[in-house]
Amino acid sequence: MSTLPCTTLSLPHPPNPNPNTPRTPTNLNTTPTTLFKSLSSSTNLTHLKQLHAQILKTNPDRSHFLLSKLLLSSFPLSPSLHYPLSLFHQIPKPQTHLCNKLLRELSRCREPEKALLVYETMRREGVALDRFSFPPLLKAVSRAVVLAEGLEIHGLACKLGYDSDPFVQTVLVRMYAACGRVMDARQVFDKMPSRDVVAWSIMIDGYCQSGHYDIAFHLFEEMKNTDVKPDQMILSAMLSACGRAGKLSYGKAIHDFIEDNNIVVDSHILSALIAMYAGSGSMDLAQKLFDKTSVRNFVVATAMVSGYSKVGRVEDARKIFDQIVQKDLVCWSAMISGYAESDQPREALRLFSEMEVSGLRPEPVTMLSVISACSHLGALDQAKWVHSYVDTNGFSGALSINNALIDMYAKCGSLERARQVFEKMPRNVISWTTMISAFAMHGDASNALSIFSQMKLANVEPNAVTFVGVLYACSHAGFVEEGRQIFASMVNEYNITPKLKHYGCMVDLYGRANLLREALEVIETMPLAPNVVIWGSLMAACQIHGEIELGEFAAKQVLELEPDHDGALVFLSNIYAKERRWEDVVMVRKIMKNRGISKQRGCSRIELQNEVHEFLMADRSHKQADQIYEKLNEVVSEVKRVGYTPNTCNVLVDIEEEEKKEAILWHSEKLAVSFGLLSAKKGSCIHMVKNLRICEDCHNFMKLASRVYDREIIIRDRTRFHHYKHGYCSCKDYW
């Protein structure tokens, strides 16, 4: 056993008011009987120490007996147990029962490892351990999480024959579970001839804490078949496990069990029920229970905030958030994360500023949400500020933070800065994968494949997510043969079973390359049922390449899986309009109207001087709207001189040609780039984020605008980045 620091004792002398006169005994009666009574009635530690001095001075022959009483009297008067432990080391060969009482107190204190000091002394001085010694010792091991010492103590219990004692067995189960050895805990548990509710609770909780939820559920069912009835602690643990494992149906069954057996729903069970329903996205049920709580536990309130955020109901999350008087860091982080994940990045960043003003210092998980918000926003200046904040506040050493920074810079259009972070940091598989995905989203397949090769040379084994990034890069650059080879190596060399995302990448790879039959063959032969995303990829490829019949089939497959899919309905409407099948167009639009489905409006964001400006199609809400439209007219005139002609083939409504031209010139990205040319410094790069795939006309427009105005224009659309410079795009017109 490792050596623990020993505690020493410094005894105070009774106060002597006059240093020139010799010290005289106090007026305390120093007979053993009187001292014993005084020890029993003592109410403060100072008085005990005075009695201690008297014992050592006047009763050396009886000091062992009196010191033992002094030790017992000191427990309630010394919360740190520093003084009792010091006393203990002065008692030669203390009796077992005295040691056990000290062990029990130490196992409960803030520093449970001190109990092991007593254990060492007992072993060194030959003090016998009995069946009452092991439970507090093993409890201390559990709390201090020192497995090596626990194994030694277990061995001694076996040697002395106490391993069959039910109390020792129960605490052994706790010790192994607390130290992460849940299988060892189960071995002890299975050998127990009888198990009370505490033993069941410890074993079930051990499985829950180690993430073995299915085994915990099975054990709970086994327990229900015994005479032992689950208590509130077990039920709370099971409900929490259901929430973490996403087992809503089983959680509901436990809720029914509680009601059917008239079990009192205490605050623990109620909190666990709310957290379970909120964690599973059943917010109506969670809200119903939440409304019943008289005292609003902020932990439960935070679970509600998180639950509403996960299902996209951030307004409801914010209402509860605003009701919490004393918000802790977890609560702030949950709300910031909610905004970040619900595509409201500006609100997330604004709330982060409020949190800072409140005086709370963020933790890494908070910073990950802030970085995620910045990634969604796509604003490079904001990204630089966040990176500076990370460095200044000591987060730069966290691997997860650095991985997130790579992704943030990539999504804000700066591959150079993403690469700088990557080169300076220690890397894991996530770091390499994130860098590969960064190049992929910018259409730079060559560099993505180069990083993939370096990753293998560094002996970092790619995982399933890595291959999604590499295949994505191949699909967006037209690297069909490379994509085929990489998919084959994933299966044959790395034994990774393809998932839907991998098959989706292959469908996209073939579809973009106009190998539509190959794309369909992948769908028809894959061992998994194709989802909306896979059929949507084929549908989009058919739209790009004008394959009406197959596109219509793909769109109908999408609608089979998701009847209210706006993209598929709009696609059908568009192909019917192209063929002038106006009756079918009316039918589709009637379906959309009746179901309340509308085409997602195009929206473009541009950041200038640390402020993000947002534009919709034909938007006139901006305070500089008149100047922006004037600038747009100028830009249109300039690009027309170098060959631009509005491409109205994608305006699929039955209106006059001139109206179509006007409609296409008012797309949100054209307004945003006009504002950028109007307001940004001459020669500076213009960064934009578009929520939809950029249309063919806007793509042409941006190429020519970059040439006429000698500006680099970077646009992140829904699927990738486009870098426009000198009249060319980084996608090489392959998108």
N, C-alpha and C positions, 0 to 999 in steps of 0.2 A: 504493500500500500504506500502511496506517495506520502511524503512527510508534510504535515500541516503545521503552520506557525503556532507556537505555544503562547498562551496568554500569561502574563506575569502580573503580580499583585503588588501595589504600593499602598501600604497601610498609613493612614493619617494619624498623627499624634493628637491627643486631645488638646484643645487650644490652651495656651498659657498666656494670660494677659500681661504678666510682668516678666520679661525675660531675665531680670536680675535676681529673681527668687527661684529657688529650686522647684522643679515640678513635683507636685504632690498628687497622690491618688485622688480621683474625683470622689464625690460622695455616693457613687454607685455602690450598692451592696454587691459584693463579689462572690457570694456563696454559689455553688453550682445550681441549687434549686432556684435562687433568686434570678440568676442569669438566665436559666431556662425559661422562667416566667416572662422575663423582660424580652427575650427573643420572640416569644409567642405574641406579645402585645406591641412589638415595634411597628411603627407606621411610616418610617422613612429610612432611606439608605444611610444617611449620615449617622443616625442613631445606631444602626446595625454595625457600622464600622467602629464606633466607639466601644460597643459591646465586644466586638472582635478583638480589639486591643486588650480589653480587660481579661478575656479568656486566655489569650496567649501569655499575659503577664502574671495572672494570679492562679490559674488552674491548669498548669501544664499536664498534670496527670489525667485530668478529665477532659482535655481539649478535644480528643477524638469524638466523644459523644456530643459535646457542645458544638463543635464545628459542623457536625452533621445536621444538628438542629438549625444552626445559623444558615447553612446552605439551603435548607428547605424554606426557611423564613425569607430568604433573599429573592426567591423567584418572582413574586408579584411586585417587588420593589425595584427590580433591575430589568427593564424591558429588553435591553440589548443582551442580557445574560452574561455580560463581560465579567461582572463581579462574582456571580456564582461559579463560573468556570475557573476563575482564579482561586477561589476557595477550594474547589474540588481537587486541584493539583497539590494542595497542602495536606490533604487527608491521606495518611498511609493506608494502603489496602482497604479502600472503601467497600462497604457492603453492597451486594448485588442490587438489593431493593433501592438503595440510595442512587446508585448509578442509573437504574432504570427510570427513576423519577427525573433525573437530570436529562437523560436521553429523550424522554417524552417532551420536556420543555424545549430542548434544543431543536428537536425535529419540527417544531412549530414556528421557530423564530425566523427572522429575516436572513440569517446565515446558517442554514441547516447543516452545512458541512462541518460546523463546530461539533456536531454530535460524533463525528468520526475521531475527533481528538479524545473524547471520552472512551470510545471503543479502543483506540490505541493504548490508552492508559490501562484499561481493564485487561487487555491481552498481555501487556508488559508486566503488570503486577500480579498476574495470575488470578484475577477476580473472575469468578465463574459467571457465564452468561446463562440465563434461563429463558423459558418460553416468552417471558414478558420483555426481554431485551431486544428481540429481533424485530417486532413490528415498528417501534420508533426508529431503530437503526435503518431499516429498509425504507421507511417513509422519508428519512433524511436523504438517503441515496436517490430516491425518486425525485425529490425537489431539487437536489443539487445536480442531478443528471450525471452521476459518476459511475458508469457501468462497471469499470474494473473493480472498484470497491464493493459494488453490489454482488459481483460474481464471487468474490472472496467470502463475503458474509453468507451468501447462499450455500457455499461449500461447507462453511462451519456449521450452519444450521442442519445440513444433512448429516454431518459427522456426529453431531450431538443428538440427532434423532428428532429435531423439532420441525423438520420439513413436512411432517404429516399433520401438524397443528393447523386447524382451519384459519386462525387469525394470521399465522405466518404465511400460509399459502395465499391468502387474499392479498397481503401486502407484497408478496413476491410477484403476483400477477401485475399489480400496480407498478412495481419497480421496473419490470421488463418492458411494459407498455410505455412508461414514461421515458425510458432510454431508447425507444425506437425498435425494440426487439419483440415485435408483436407475436411472432411465431413462437418464441420461447415462452412468452406470457400464455399463449394458448396451450402449450404443453403442460404447464403447471395447472392451468384452469381445468383441463380435461382429466387430470389425475385427482382432482378434488372429489371426495366421496359425497359431499353435499355443498351446495352453493347458495348463499343467501343473496339478497337483492344487491348488496354492495359489490359482491364478486361479479355478478352479471353486469352491473353498471360499469365497473372498471374495464371488463373485457370488451364490452360493446363500444365504450368510449375509445379504447385503444385502437380498435379497427377504424373508427371514424376519424380519429386524429391522424392516422397513417394513410388515409385515403382509400381504405379497403371497404367501401360503402356496401357493396353487394354482400360481402361476408357478414358485415354488421347487421344488415337486414335479415339474412338467413338466421343468424344467432338470435335476433330478437324474436323471430317466429318460433324458434326452438324453445326460447324462454317462456313464451305464451302457453306452450304445451306442458309446462311444469306447474307445480303448486306455487311458485314464486310469482307474485304480481308486480309488473313494472311500476316504478314510482315516478314522480314528476321529473326527477333528474334524467332517468333513462328516456322517458318520452320526449323531453326537451332535446336530448342528444340525437335521438332518432329523427326528429323533425328538422333539426339543423342539418343532419346528414342528407335528408331528402332534398333540402334546398340547395346544398352544395353539389349534389349529384344530379340535380335536375329531374328527380323522380317525383313528379307532382302527383301521379295517380297513387303511389304508395303513401305519400304524405297525406293525401285525402283519406286513405284507408286508416291511417293512424288517428287522424282527426275523428273519424267515425268510431273507432275503438274507444277513444277517450269519452265521447258522448254516450256510447252504448253502455259503458261500464260506470257511468256517473262519477268519473274521476274529476276531482276539483281542479279547475283550470287556474293555476296560480300565475303570478307574473312571469315566471320562467317559461311556462308552456305557452302563454299568450304571446310573449315576445317571439318565441321560436316559430309559432304558427304564422305570425305576421311576416317574419323574415323569410320563412319557407315559401309562402304564397307570393311575396314580393320578388324573391329570387327566381321564382319560376315564371314570373310575368303575369300571374293571375291577380292583377291589381284590384279588381272589383272585390274579390274575396278578402284581399289584404286590407283594403280600405274599410270594409265592413267591420273587421275585427279591430282595426286601428281606431275606429270611431267609438268602440266600447271601452278603450283604455281611459281610465280617469286621470292617471298620472302619465304624461307623455314622456316615456323613456327616450332619451336622445339617441340611444343605440337603435331602437326600433324605428324612430323617426328617420334616422340615416338609412336604414334598410328600405324604408318607403321611398326616400329620395332616389336611392340607387335603383330600386325596382321600376319606378316611373321613368327614370332616365333610360333604362335599358329597352323599354318598349316605345321609346320616342315621345313620351308624354312629359316633355320637360317643363311645360307650364304648370302641370299638377305637381311635379317634383319641386318646382320653385316655390309654390304656395306653402308646402310643408316646410321647406328649407327656411323660408322667411318667418315661420312660426317658432322655430327653435331659438330659444333665448341665448343659451351658451353653446355655441357651435365649436366642436373640436375639429382637429385636422382631417379626420376621416370624413366628417360631414362636408366640409369645404371641398375636399378632393372628389367626393361622390358627385357633387353638383357641378364642379368644373368639368369632370369627366363626362357627365351627362350632356352638357353643352357641346363639348368637343366631339362626342360620338353622334350627336344629332345634327351635325352640319350647321352649328351655330358657333363657329370658332371665335367670332368677335365677342360674344357674350362670355365665353369661357375665359378669354384673356382679360376682359373687364372685371370679372369676378375674382380672378387671381390678384388683380391690383387691389381690390377691396380686402381680400384676405391678408395681403401684406400690410395694409393700413391698420387692420385689426391687431397686428403684432405677432401673428402666428408665423413661424418659419416653416416653409414647405419641406416635405420629405421627398425622397426619390419618386414615390408613386404619384405624388402631386405634380412633380416636374414632368413626368411622362405624359400626363394629361395635357399640360401646358404645351409641351412640344408637339403633341398630337394635334392640338387646336391650331398651332402655327402651321403645321403641315397641311391641314385642311384649308386654311386661309390662303396659303401659297404666297404670302407676302415676305419677300426676301429681307427687307429692313427689319421687320418684326423677328424674323429668324435669327438675324445677327444679334439683336438685343437679347433674345432668349439664350443664345449660346454664350454671350458675355455674362449673363446672370448665372448660368450654370458654372462657369469658371470662377466667378467672383465668390460664389457661395459654397464652394467645395464639393460640387456634384460631379466634377469632371472625371473622377476616378471610378465611377460606377459604369460597369460594362453596358448595362441595359440603357443608361442615359446616352452613352456614345453611339450605340446602335440606333437609338431613336433620332439622334442628331443627323446621322447619315441619311436616314429616311426623310427627315425634315428638309434638309438642304436640297435633296434630290427633288422633292415635291415643290420646293420653292424655286426650282429652275437653275440651281447652281451645282452642277456636277463637280466643278472644281473644288468647292468647299466641302462637299460630301467626301470627295477623295482625300482631301487633307485630313479630315477627322479619321477616316479609315486608316491612313498610313501611320498615324501617330499613336494608335491605340493597340493594346493587346486584343486579340481577336478570337472569337469562338465561331461556331458554325452559323450563328445568327448574323454575326458581323459580315461574314463572306456572302451569305445569302442576301442580306440587305443591299450590299454594294452591287451584286449581280442584278438585283431587281431595279436598282437605281438606273443603271445603264440600260436595262430593258425598257423601262418606261420612257426613256429619252430616245428609244429607237437605235441605240448604239450597240448592236448585237456583237460586233467585233470585240469591243472592250468587255462586254459581258462574258463572252466565251473565253477571253484571255484571263479574266479574274477567276473563272471556273477552273481553268487549267492550273493557275497558281494555287488555288485552294487544294487541289488534289496533290500537287507537289509538296505542299505544306503538311501533308498527311491528315488533313481535316476531311472527314468523310461527309459528303453531301447527304442531306436528308430529303424527304419528300417535298418540303417547301422549296428547297434549293432548286430542284428540278422544275418546279412550276415557274420559277424566275427565269431559268435558262430557256425553257420551251417558249415562254412568253416573248423573250428576246428574239428567238428564231422566227416566231410567227409575225412579229412586227417588222422584220427586216427581209422577209421572204427567203430565209435560209431553210428551205424545205428539206434538203438532203441531210443537213446537220441536225435538224429537228428529229428526223427519223432515227438517225444513229443514236442521238442522246436518249430518246425514249427507249430504244432497245437496250442501251447500256444500263439504264435505270432498272429495268426488269432483270436482265441477265447477269450484270456485274454486281449490282448493289442489292439485288433481291428485294426491291421495293415494289410492293403491289400498287399498280396505278389506281388513283382515286378519280372521282369525277372531274376535279380540276385539271388533272393531267390529260384525260380524254378531251376535256374542253379545249385545252391548248392545242391538241392535235387537230381537232375540228376547225379551230380558228386558223391554224397554220395552213391547212389545205384550202380552207375557204378563201382566205385572203389571196392565195396564189391561183385562184380560179380553178382549183382541182375539186370541184364540188361533188363529183361522184365519189372520190376518195374520202371526202369529209362525211358523206352520207354512209359510206361503208364502215367508217369508224363507229358511227352511232349505232348501226345495225348489228355490228359484231361485238361491241363492248359488253362485258359480263354484268355491268350495272345498268339500271334503268336510267335513261338520259333525263336530266332535269331541265328546268326552264332556261338556265344559262346556256346549256349545250345547244338546245334547239334555237335559242336566240342568236347564238354565234352563226349557225347555218343561215338563219333568216337574214342577218345583217350582211353576210357574204353574198347571198342572192340579190340583195338590194344593190350592193356595190357593182355586181357584175350583170345586173339586169336579167337575172334568171327568175322569171315571173312564176312559172308553174311550181318549181321546187320551193321557191320562197313562200308561196301561198300555203303549200303543204306544211312547211316548217312553222309558219305563223299559227296555223290551226292546231299544230301539236302544242305550241306554247299555250294557246288558249284552253286546250284540254286540261293542262296542268294548273293554269292560273287564269280563270275566265275574265278577270278584270285587269289583265296585263295591258297597260296603256300603250306600250311600245308595239305589241303585236297588232292591236286594233288600229293604231295609226299607220302601221306598215300596210295592212290590208286596205285601208282607206286610200293610201298613197298609190298602191299598185293598181287599184281599181280606177283611180283618177287618171293615171297615166294611160290606161287603156280606154279612157272616157266611158267607163261603166258607171255612170252617174247614179243609177238606181242602187247599185251595190254600195256606192259611197254614202248615199243617204241612209241606207240600212245600217251600215257600220256606225255612222255618226249618231244615228238614233239610239243604237244600243249604248253608246258612250254617254249620251245625254241622259238616258233613263237610269243608268247606273251611277251617274255622277262622276264619270271618268273624263278627265281632260288631259290634253297633251301637255307634258311638262314644258313650261316656258323657258326659253333660253335666257341665261343670266351670265354676265361677265363681270369679273372683279379686277380692278387695277389698283395698285398701291403707289401713292405719290406722297413724299414728305411725311412718312409714317401714318398716313391716313388712307384707309381703304375705301374706294369708290365703287359703287355697284350700279350696273346698267341692265335693263331689260330691253326686249325688242321694242322699238319705237318709243323708247322711254323719254319723257320730258320732265321728269321730277327733279333732275339735278339743277342746282342753283345757277349753273353756267350753261343751261340747256341751249340757249340761243347761240352762244359762241361755239358750242360743240357741233351743232347742226351746220353752222356756217363753215366750220373747219371741215366737216364731213363732205360738204359740197365741193370744197377746194380739193380735198384728197381724191374724190371721185374724178374730178376734172383732170388732175395730174396723172392718175393711173390709167385713165382712158387714153392719154397721149402715148402711153407705152404699150397699148394693146389690150387693156381691160374692157371686157364686155360683160354686163350682168348676165349670169347664167340662171335663167328662170325655170329651168326644167325641174327643179326641186320645189317650186311653188305650186303645189298641187291643189289649187282651188279654182273654181270656175269663174275667173275674173279676167278683165282685159289685160293685155300684155303690158301696158304702161303701169297699171296698178301692181302687177307682179314685180316689175323692175323696182318700183318704189318700195315695195314690201321687203325685197331682199337687200336693199341698200340700208335698211334700218335695223339690221341684225345687231344684237347686243355687242358683239366683238368689234364691229365697225365703229360703233359709238365710243367704245372704250379706247380703241387705238387713236381715234380722233382727239379724244380728251388727252391722251398721253402725248400726242404730237403738239397739242396746244399748250400743255402745262409743264411737261418734263424738260429738264435741261437739254440743250441741243447736243446731239451725239450720244445721249445716254440710252441704255437699253430699256425697252418697254416690256414689263412682265404682266401677263394677264392669266386669269383662271376662268375657264368656260365650263359650265356644268354639263353640257351636252357635247356630242361629237361635232367637231367643226365641219360645216358644210363645204361642198366643193367650191362654191362661189367665194366664200370668205377665205378659203385656203389660197385661192388664186389672188384675191385682193391683197392679202397680207404679203405674199411674195413680191408683188409689184410695189407695194407701199414701202417695203424694206429697201428696195432698189432706188426708188425715186427720192426718198428722204434720207438715204444712207444711214438707216437705223437697224439695230438688231431688235427683232420682235420675238419674244418667247411666249408661247401660249400653251398652257396645260389644259387639254380638253378631258373628256370623261375617261379616255382610254390611254392617252400618252401625251408626250411633249412634242411641240413643233418649234424648231429654232429657225426663224426666217432671217436670212442675211444675203445682201447683194442679189436679191431676186430669186433665191433658191431656198428650199426647206430641207431640214435635216432628214425628213422622212423620205426624201427622194420621190415624193408623190405616191408613196406606198403606205397607205394608212386605212 
